[in-house]
Amino acid sequence: MVKADIGSVLVTEGSRCVGIVTERDYLKSSINETSANTPVGQIMCPPEKMISVEPNTKLQTCLELMNANQIRHVPVLSDGKIHGVLSIKDIVRQLVEDQQDEVQRLADFIAGTY
C-alpha cells in the first residue's frame, strides 16, 4: 500500500470481495507483532463486518456512514461485483468541486451572465 500510495486494498476470492485491509488495520495489528509475512486474512475486516455501499449511494449518505463508523475507505459493491473503493478524500474532493460550481453559478446569476 505504501508503494502504491493507497490507504486500503480489497481482499478477493475470485471476483468476490471477502474483506478489506486498511493502513489502520495493519497499524493496529503491528502492536501484536504482525510482520510483512502475516497473511492478510489475519488482519482484514471480514465480510460480515465490512461496510460497503452500492454505486447509486449518494455521497452524503456515504460520508455519514463513514463518519458514524469511523472509517476512511468503503468498498463500492453490487451483487458481489466490485466497482471500486471510495475514500474520504474522494468525497471531499467531489464536494469541493460541487461547491465551486455552485459559487460560479451564483456569481453568474448575480452578474446576469447565466
DSSP file (Angstrom, degrees, kcal/mol; ACC not computed):
  #  RESIDUE AA STRUCTURE BP1 BP2  ACC     N-H-->O    O-->H-N    N-H-->O    O-->H-N    TCO  KAPPA ALPHA  PHI   PSI    X-CA   Y-CA   Z-CA
    1    1 A M     >>       0   0    0      0, 0.0     5,-2.1     0, 0.0     4,-0.8   0.000 360.0 360.0 360.0 -36.6    0.0    0.0    0.0
    2    2 A V  T >45 +     0   0    0      1,-0.2     3,-0.8     2,-0.2     5,-0.0   0.942 360.0  48.5 -63.5 -47.0    2.9    2.4    0.8
    3    3 A K  T 345S+     0   0    0      1,-0.3    -1,-0.2     2,-0.1     0, 0.0   0.867 116.6  42.7 -61.6 -36.8    4.5    1.9   -2.7
    4    4 A A  T 345S-     0   0    0      2,-0.1    -1,-0.3     0, 0.0    -2,-0.2   0.504 107.3-127.8 -87.8  -4.9    1.1    2.4   -4.4
    5    5 A D  T <<5 +     0   0    0     -3,-0.8     2,-0.3    -4,-0.8    -3,-0.2   0.915  63.3 132.9  57.3  47.3    0.2    5.4   -2.1
    6    6 A I      < -     0   0    0     -5,-2.1    -1,-0.2     1,-0.1    -2,-0.1  -0.910  54.7-145.0-126.2 156.2   -3.2    3.9   -1.2
    7    7 A G  S    S+     0   0    0     -2,-0.3    16,-2.1     1,-0.1     2,-0.3   0.507  76.9  18.1 -99.8  -5.9   -4.8    3.5    2.1
    8    8 A S  E     -A   22   0A   0     14,-0.2     2,-0.3    15,-0.1    14,-0.2  -0.995  54.0-156.3-159.3 159.0   -6.7    0.2    1.6
    9    9 A V  E     -A   21   0A   0     12,-2.4    12,-2.6    -2,-0.3     2,-0.3  -0.996  22.8-125.6-137.9 144.2   -6.9   -2.9   -0.5
   10   10 A L  E     -A   20   0A   0     -2,-0.3     2,-0.5    10,-0.2    10,-0.3  -0.687  20.0-139.1 -85.8 141.7   -9.8   -5.2   -1.1
   11   11 A V  E     -A   19   0A   0      8,-2.8     7,-3.3    -2,-0.3     8,-1.0  -0.889  28.4-172.2-101.7 128.0   -9.2   -8.9   -0.4
   12   12 A T  E     -A   17   0A   0     -2,-0.5     2,-0.4     5,-0.3     5,-0.2  -0.851  30.6-158.9-123.9 155.9  -10.8  -11.1   -3.0
   13   13 A E  E >  S-A   16   0A   0      3,-2.4     3,-1.9    -2,-0.3     2,-0.4  -0.955  84.5 -41.3-125.2 109.4  -11.5  -14.8   -3.7
   14   14 A G  T 3  S-     0   0    0     -2,-0.4    -2,-0.0     1,-0.3     0, 0.0  -0.593 124.4 -29.8  66.0-125.6  -12.0  -15.0   -7.4
   15   15 A S  T 3  S+     0   0    0     -2,-0.4    67,-0.4    -3,-0.1     2,-0.4   0.321 117.6 102.7-103.1   7.4  -14.1  -11.9   -8.3
   16   16 A R  E <  S-A   13   0A   0     -3,-1.9    -3,-2.4    65,-0.1     2,-0.5  -0.773  71.9-127.8 -97.2 132.7  -15.8  -11.8   -4.9
   17   17 A C  E     +A   12   0A   0     63,-0.6    -5,-0.3    -2,-0.4     3,-0.1  -0.659  30.5 171.4 -78.1 123.7  -14.8   -9.3   -2.2
   18   18 A V  E     -     0   0A   0     -7,-3.3     2,-0.3    -2,-0.5    -6,-0.2   0.331  59.8 -30.0-115.6   4.2  -14.1  -11.1    1.1
   19   19 A G  E     -A   11   0A   0     -8,-1.0    -8,-2.8    27,-0.2     2,-0.3  -0.958  52.8-113.4 166.8 178.5  -12.7   -8.3    3.1
   20   20 A I  E     -AB  10  45A   0     25,-1.4    25,-3.0    -2,-0.3     2,-0.5  -0.997  13.9-158.1-141.1 141.4  -10.7   -5.1    3.2
   21   21 A V  E     -A    9   0A   0    -12,-2.6   -12,-2.4    -2,-0.3     2,-0.3  -0.987  16.7-174.8-119.8 128.3   -7.4   -4.2    4.7
   22   22 A T  E  >  -A    8   0A   0     -2,-0.5     4,-2.1   -14,-0.2   -14,-0.2  -0.736  41.5-106.5-116.7 167.2   -6.5   -0.6    5.6
   23   23 A E  H  > S+     0   0    0    -16,-2.1     4,-2.6    -2,-0.3     5,-0.2   0.902 122.9  54.8 -55.7 -40.8   -3.5    1.1    6.9
   24   24 A R  H  > S+     0   0    0    -17,-0.3     4,-2.8     1,-0.2    -1,-0.2   0.892 104.2  53.3 -62.6 -40.7   -5.2    1.4   10.2
   25   25 A D  H  > S+     0   0    0      1,-0.2     4,-2.2     2,-0.2    -1,-0.2   0.925 111.3  46.4 -59.0 -44.5   -5.8   -2.4   10.3
   26   26 A Y  H  X S+     0   0    0     -4,-2.1     4,-1.8     2,-0.2    -2,-0.2   0.916 112.4  49.5 -66.6 -42.3   -2.1   -3.0    9.7
   27   27 A L  H  X S+     0   0    0     -4,-2.6     4,-0.7     1,-0.2    -2,-0.2   0.920 111.8  48.5 -63.2 -43.2   -1.0   -0.4   12.3
   28   28 A K  H >< S+     0   0    0     -4,-2.8     3,-0.8     1,-0.2     4,-0.4   0.908 113.7  47.0 -61.5 -41.4   -3.4   -1.9   14.9
   29   29 A S  H ><>S+     0   0    0     -4,-2.2     3,-1.3     1,-0.2     5,-1.0   0.766  98.3  69.7 -74.0 -23.9   -2.1   -5.4   14.2
   30   30 A S  H ><5S+     0   0    0     -4,-1.8     3,-1.6     1,-0.3    -1,-0.2   0.755  87.4  66.6 -67.0 -21.3    1.5   -4.3   14.3
   31   31 A I  T <<5S+     0   0    0     -3,-0.8    -1,-0.3    -4,-0.7    -2,-0.2   0.835  99.0  52.8 -63.7 -30.7    1.1   -3.9   18.0
   32   32 A N  T < 5S-     0   0    0     -3,-1.3    -1,-0.3    -4,-0.4    -2,-0.2   0.029 130.8 -97.1 -93.5  26.5    0.7   -7.6   18.1
   33   33 A E  T < 5 +     0   0    0     -3,-1.6    -3,-0.2     1,-0.2     2,-0.2   0.840  61.1 173.5  64.2  38.5    4.0   -8.1   16.3
   34   34 A T      < -     0   0    0     -5,-1.0     2,-0.2    -8,-0.2    -1,-0.2  -0.525  11.5-162.7 -71.6 142.8    2.5   -8.5   12.8
   35   35 A S    >   -     0   0    0     -2,-0.2     3,-1.8     1,-0.0    -1,-0.0  -0.689  37.8 -95.9-119.5 176.0    5.1   -8.7   10.1
   36   36 A A  T 3  S+     0   0    0      1,-0.3    -2,-0.0    -2,-0.2    -1,-0.0   0.672 123.5  60.1 -64.4 -16.1    5.0   -8.3    6.3
   37   37 A N  T 3  S+     0   0    0      2,-0.1    -1,-0.3     3,-0.0     3,-0.0   0.448  77.0 113.6 -91.8  -1.2    4.7  -12.1    6.1
   38   38 A T  S <  S-     0   0    0     -3,-1.8     2,-0.1     1,-0.1     5,-0.1  -0.534  77.0-110.8 -71.3 132.6    1.4  -12.2    8.1
   39   39 A P    >   -     0   0    0      0, 0.0     3,-2.0     0, 0.0     4,-0.4  -0.394  19.4-128.3 -62.7 138.9   -1.5  -13.4    5.9
   40   40 A V  G >> S+     0   0    0      1,-0.3     4,-2.3     2,-0.2     3,-1.4   0.791 104.6  72.6 -60.6 -27.3   -4.0  -10.6    5.2
   41   41 A G  G 34 S+     0   0    0      1,-0.3    -1,-0.3     2,-0.2    -3,-0.0   0.738  91.9  57.7 -59.3 -22.0   -6.8  -12.8    6.4
   42   42 A Q  G <4 S+     0   0    0     -3,-2.0    -1,-0.3     1,-0.1    -2,-0.2   0.715 119.8  25.2 -81.2 -21.4   -5.5  -12.4    9.9
   43   43 A I  T <4 S+     0   0    0     -3,-1.4    -2,-0.2    -4,-0.4    -1,-0.1   0.533  96.2 106.2-120.2  -9.2   -5.8   -8.6    9.9
   44   44 A M  S  < S-     0   0    0     -4,-2.3   -23,-0.2   -23,-0.1   -34,-0.0  -0.256  76.8-108.5 -72.3 158.8   -8.5   -7.8    7.4
   45   45 A C  B     -B   20   0A   0    -25,-3.0   -25,-1.4     2,-0.0    -1,-0.1  -0.801  44.6-129.1 -80.9 119.3  -12.0   -6.7    8.2
   46   46 A P    >>  -     0   0    0      0, 0.0     3,-1.7     0, 0.0     4,-1.5  -0.243  19.1-104.8 -73.5 162.7  -14.1   -9.8    7.3
   47   47 A P  T 34 S+     0   0    0      0, 0.0   -28,-0.1     0, 0.0    -2,-0.0   0.813 117.7  59.7 -58.1 -33.1  -17.2   -9.6    5.0
   48   48 A E  T 34 S+     0   0    0      1,-0.2   -29,-0.0   -30,-0.2    -3,-0.0   0.718 117.4  32.2 -70.8 -17.6  -19.7   -9.9    7.9
   49   49 A K  T <4 S+     0   0    0     -3,-1.7    -1,-0.2     2,-0.1     2,-0.2   0.513  94.6 112.4-109.0 -10.9  -18.2   -6.8    9.5
   50   50 A M     <  -     0   0    0     -4,-1.5     2,-0.5   -32,-0.1    24,-0.1  -0.423  58.0-144.9 -70.7 133.7  -17.3   -4.9    6.3
   51   51 A I        +     0   0    0     -2,-0.2     2,-0.3    18,-0.0    -1,-0.1  -0.862  28.8 167.2 -98.1 128.3  -19.3   -1.8    5.5
   52   52 A S        -     0   0    0     -2,-0.5     2,-0.3    22,-0.2    24,-0.2  -0.898  21.3-148.7-136.9 166.8  -19.9   -1.2    1.8
   53   53 A V  B     -c   76   0B   0     22,-2.5    24,-2.9    -2,-0.3    33,-0.0  -0.848  19.8-116.3-128.9 166.8  -22.1    0.9   -0.4
   54   54 A E    >   -     0   0    0     -2,-0.3     3,-2.1    22,-0.2    24,-0.2  -0.658  34.7-104.4-100.0 161.6  -23.7    0.5   -3.9
   55   55 A P  T 3  S+     0   0    0      0, 0.0    23,-0.1     0, 0.0    -1,-0.1   0.764 119.7  53.1 -57.7 -26.2  -22.8    2.6   -6.9
   56   56 A N  T 3  S+     0   0    0      2,-0.1     2,-0.2     0, 0.0     0, 0.0   0.379  78.7 122.4 -92.7   6.3  -26.0    4.6   -6.7
   57   57 A T    <   -     0   0    0     -3,-2.1    -4,-0.0     1,-0.1     2,-0.0  -0.496  68.6-114.5 -69.2 132.5  -25.5    5.5   -3.0
   58   58 A K     >  -     0   0    0     -2,-0.2     4,-2.2     1,-0.1     3,-0.2  -0.358  17.2-123.3 -67.2 146.1  -25.5    9.3   -2.5
   59   59 A L  H  > S+     0   0    0      1,-0.2     4,-2.8     2,-0.2     5,-0.2   0.874 112.0  56.6 -59.1 -38.8  -22.2   10.9   -1.4
   60   60 A Q  H  > S+     0   0    0      1,-0.2     4,-2.3     2,-0.2    -1,-0.2   0.903 107.7  48.4 -60.5 -40.8  -23.8   12.5    1.6
   61   61 A T  H  > S+     0   0    0     -3,-0.2     4,-2.5     2,-0.2    -1,-0.2   0.910 111.5  49.9 -64.6 -43.1  -25.0    9.0    2.7
   62   62 A C  H  X S+     0   0    0     -4,-2.2     4,-2.8     2,-0.2     5,-0.2   0.927 110.9  49.5 -60.5 -45.1  -21.5    7.6    2.2
   63   63 A L  H  X S+     0   0    0     -4,-2.8     4,-2.5     1,-0.2    -2,-0.2   0.916 112.0  47.6 -62.3 -44.3  -20.0   10.4    4.2
   64   64 A E  H  X S+     0   0    0     -4,-2.3     4,-2.8     2,-0.2    -1,-0.2   0.908 113.2  49.0 -62.9 -42.4  -22.5    9.9    7.1
   65   65 A L  H  X S+     0   0    0     -4,-2.5     4,-1.7     2,-0.2    -2,-0.2   0.915 113.1  46.4 -63.1 -44.9  -21.9    6.2    7.1
   66   66 A M  H  X>S+     0   0    0     -4,-2.8     5,-2.3     2,-0.2     4,-0.5   0.901 114.5  47.6 -66.7 -40.5  -18.1    6.6    7.1
   67   67 A N  H ><5S+     0   0    0     -4,-2.5     3,-0.9    -5,-0.2    -2,-0.2   0.932 111.0  50.2 -65.4 -46.7  -18.3    9.2    9.9
   68   68 A A  H 3<5S+     0   0    0     -4,-2.8    -1,-0.2     1,-0.2    -2,-0.2   0.826 119.1  38.2 -62.2 -32.2  -20.6    7.1   12.0
   69   69 A N  H 3<5S-     0   0    0     -4,-1.7    -1,-0.2    -5,-0.2    -2,-0.2   0.370 106.4-125.1-101.7   3.2  -18.3    4.0   11.7
   70   70 A Q  T <<5 +     0   0    0     -3,-0.9     2,-0.3    -4,-0.5    -3,-0.2   0.915  63.0 137.2  52.3  50.1  -15.1    6.0   11.9
   71   71 A I      < -     0   0    0     -5,-2.3    -1,-0.2    -6,-0.1    -2,-0.1  -0.897  45.0-162.3-123.0 155.3  -13.8    4.6    8.6
   72   72 A R  S    S+     0   0    0     -2,-0.3    16,-1.8     1,-0.2     2,-0.4   0.491  76.0  48.4-112.9  -8.2  -12.0    6.3    5.8
   73   73 A H  E     - D   0  87B   0     14,-0.2    14,-0.2    15,-0.1    -1,-0.2  -0.998  57.9-178.5-137.0 137.1  -12.5    3.7    3.0
   74   74 A V  E     - D   0  86B   0     12,-2.6    12,-3.0    -2,-0.4   -22,-0.2  -0.989  26.1-124.6-137.8 127.9  -15.6    1.9    1.8
   75   75 A P  E     - D   0  85B   0      0, 0.0   -22,-2.5     0, 0.0     2,-0.7  -0.414  16.9-139.5 -68.1 144.1  -15.9   -0.7   -0.9
   76   76 A V  E     +cD  53  84B   0      8,-3.2     7,-3.2   -24,-0.2     8,-1.1  -0.933  38.3 161.5-105.7 112.1  -18.4    0.0   -3.7
   77   77 A L  E     - D   0  82B   0    -24,-2.9     2,-0.3    -2,-0.7     5,-0.2  -0.913  24.8-176.2-132.0 153.0  -20.2   -3.3   -4.5
   78   78 A S  E >  S- D   0  81B   0      3,-1.8     3,-2.6    -2,-0.3    -2,-0.0  -0.911  79.5 -13.0-150.1 128.6  -23.3   -4.5   -6.2
   79   79 A D  T 3  S-     0   0    0     -2,-0.3     3,-0.1     1,-0.3   -25,-0.0   0.856 128.3 -56.1  50.0  39.5  -24.4   -8.1   -6.4
   80   80 A G  T 3  S+     0   0    0      1,-0.3   -63,-0.6   -64,-0.0     2,-0.4   0.336 109.0 128.8  79.7  -8.5  -20.9   -9.1   -5.2
   81   81 A K  E <   -D   78   0B   0     -3,-2.6    -3,-1.8   -65,-0.1     2,-0.5  -0.660  58.1-129.7 -84.8 133.8  -19.3   -7.2   -8.1
   82   82 A I  E     +D   77   0B   0    -67,-0.4    -5,-0.2    -2,-0.4     3,-0.1  -0.701  30.7 170.2 -85.1 125.4  -16.5   -4.8   -7.1
   83   83 A H  E     -     0   0B   0     -7,-3.2     2,-0.3    -2,-0.5    -6,-0.2   0.626  57.3 -79.9-104.6 -21.2  -16.9   -1.4   -8.6
   84   84 A G  E     -D   76   0B   0     -8,-1.1    -8,-3.2     2,-0.0    -1,-0.4  -0.966  44.6 -74.3 153.7-168.2  -14.1    0.3   -6.6
   85   85 A V  E     -D   75   0B   0     -2,-0.3     2,-0.5   -10,-0.3   -77,-0.0  -0.998  33.0-151.2-129.5 131.7  -13.2    1.8   -3.2
   86   86 A L  E     -D   74   0B   0    -12,-3.0   -12,-2.6    -2,-0.4     2,-0.3  -0.878  14.8-165.4-104.2 132.5  -14.4    5.2   -2.1
   87   87 A S  E  >  -D   73   0B   0     -2,-0.5     4,-2.0   -14,-0.2   -14,-0.2  -0.756  35.2-113.5-113.6 162.4  -12.3    7.3    0.3
   88   88 A I  H  > S+     0   0    0    -16,-1.8     4,-2.9    -2,-0.3     5,-0.2   0.898 120.2  57.3 -56.4 -40.4  -13.0   10.3    2.4
   89   89 A K  H  > S+     0   0    0    -17,-0.3     4,-2.5     1,-0.2    -1,-0.2   0.896 104.4  51.2 -59.4 -41.6  -10.5   12.1    0.2
   90   90 A D  H  > S+     0   0    0      2,-0.2     4,-2.0     1,-0.2    -1,-0.2   0.921 112.4  46.2 -60.4 -44.6  -12.6   11.2   -2.9
   91   91 A I  H  X S+     0   0    0     -4,-2.0     4,-2.7     2,-0.2     5,-0.2   0.937 112.8  48.2 -66.0 -47.4  -15.8   12.6   -1.2
   92   92 A V  H  X S+     0   0    0     -4,-2.9     4,-2.6     1,-0.2     5,-0.2   0.915 110.4  52.7 -60.5 -43.2  -14.2   15.8    0.0
   93   93 A R  H  X S+     0   0    0     -4,-2.5     4,-2.1    -5,-0.2    -1,-0.2   0.921 112.4  44.8 -57.9 -45.2  -12.7   16.4   -3.5
   94   94 A Q  H  X S+     0   0    0     -4,-2.0     4,-2.7     2,-0.2    -2,-0.2   0.898 112.2  51.1 -67.9 -41.1  -16.1   16.0   -5.1
   95   95 A L  H  X S+     0   0    0     -4,-2.7     4,-2.4     2,-0.2    -2,-0.2   0.897 110.4  49.5 -64.0 -40.0  -17.9   18.2   -2.5
   96   96 A V  H  X S+     0   0    0     -4,-2.6     4,-2.4    -5,-0.2    -1,-0.2   0.924 111.5  49.1 -63.2 -44.3  -15.3   20.9   -3.0
   97   97 A E  H  X S+     0   0    0     -4,-2.1     4,-2.2    -5,-0.2    -2,-0.2   0.916 111.1  50.0 -61.6 -43.0  -15.8   20.7   -6.8
   98   98 A D  H  X S+     0   0    0     -4,-2.7     4,-2.2     1,-0.2    -1,-0.2   0.901 110.6  49.9 -61.8 -41.2  -19.6   20.9   -6.4
   99   99 A Q  H  X S+     0   0    0     -4,-2.4     4,-2.6     2,-0.2    -1,-0.2   0.897 108.9  51.8 -65.4 -40.1  -19.3   23.9   -4.1
  100  100 A Q  H  X S+     0   0    0     -4,-2.4     4,-2.2     1,-0.2    -1,-0.2   0.902 109.7  50.0 -63.0 -40.4  -17.0   25.7   -6.6
  101  101 A D  H  X S+     0   0    0     -4,-2.2     4,-2.3     2,-0.2    -2,-0.2   0.907 111.1  49.0 -63.2 -41.7  -19.6   25.0   -9.4
  102  102 A E  H  X S+     0   0    0     -4,-2.2     4,-2.4     2,-0.2    -2,-0.2   0.904 109.7  51.3 -65.9 -41.5  -22.4   26.4   -7.2
  103  103 A V  H  X S+     0   0    0     -4,-2.6     4,-2.5     1,-0.2    -1,-0.2   0.910 110.4  49.7 -61.1 -41.9  -20.4   29.5   -6.3
  104  104 A Q  H  X S+     0   0    0     -4,-2.2     4,-2.6     2,-0.2    -2,-0.2   0.913 109.8  50.6 -64.2 -42.3  -19.7   30.1  -10.1
  105  105 A R  H  X S+     0   0    0     -4,-2.3     4,-2.3     2,-0.2    -2,-0.2   0.913 112.2  47.4 -61.2 -42.9  -23.5   29.7  -10.9
  106  106 A L  H  X S+     0   0    0     -4,-2.4     4,-2.7     2,-0.2    -2,-0.2   0.909 111.5  50.2 -65.4 -41.8  -24.4   32.2   -8.2
  107  107 A A  H  X S+     0   0    0     -4,-2.5     4,-2.2     1,-0.2    -2,-0.2   0.912 111.8  48.5 -62.4 -41.7  -21.7   34.6   -9.4
  108  108 A D  H  X>S+     0   0    0     -4,-2.6     5,-2.7     2,-0.2     4,-0.7   0.889 111.2  50.7 -63.5 -39.7  -23.1   34.3  -12.9
  109  109 A F  H ><5S+     0   0    0     -4,-2.3     3,-0.7     3,-0.2    -2,-0.2   0.933 111.6  46.8 -63.8 -47.0  -26.6   34.8  -11.7
  110  110 A I  H 3<5S+     0   0    0     -4,-2.7    -1,-0.2     1,-0.2    -2,-0.2   0.884 114.5  47.2 -63.2 -39.0  -25.7   38.0   -9.8
  111  111 A A  H 3<5S-     0   0    0     -4,-2.2    -1,-0.2    -5,-0.2    -2,-0.2   0.576 112.6-121.3 -79.1  -8.7  -23.7   39.3  -12.8
  112  112 A G  T <<5S+     0   0    0     -4,-0.7    -3,-0.2    -3,-0.7    -4,-0.1   0.728  81.6 115.8  76.2  21.2  -26.6   38.5  -15.1
  113  113 A T      <       0   0    0     -5,-2.7    -4,-0.2    -6,-0.2    -5,-0.1   0.134 360.0 360.0-108.7  20.2  -24.5   36.2  -17.2
  114  114 A Y              0   0    0     -6,-0.6    -1,-0.2    -5,-0.2    -5,-0.1   0.462 360.0 360.0 -78.1 360.0  -26.3   32.9  -16.5
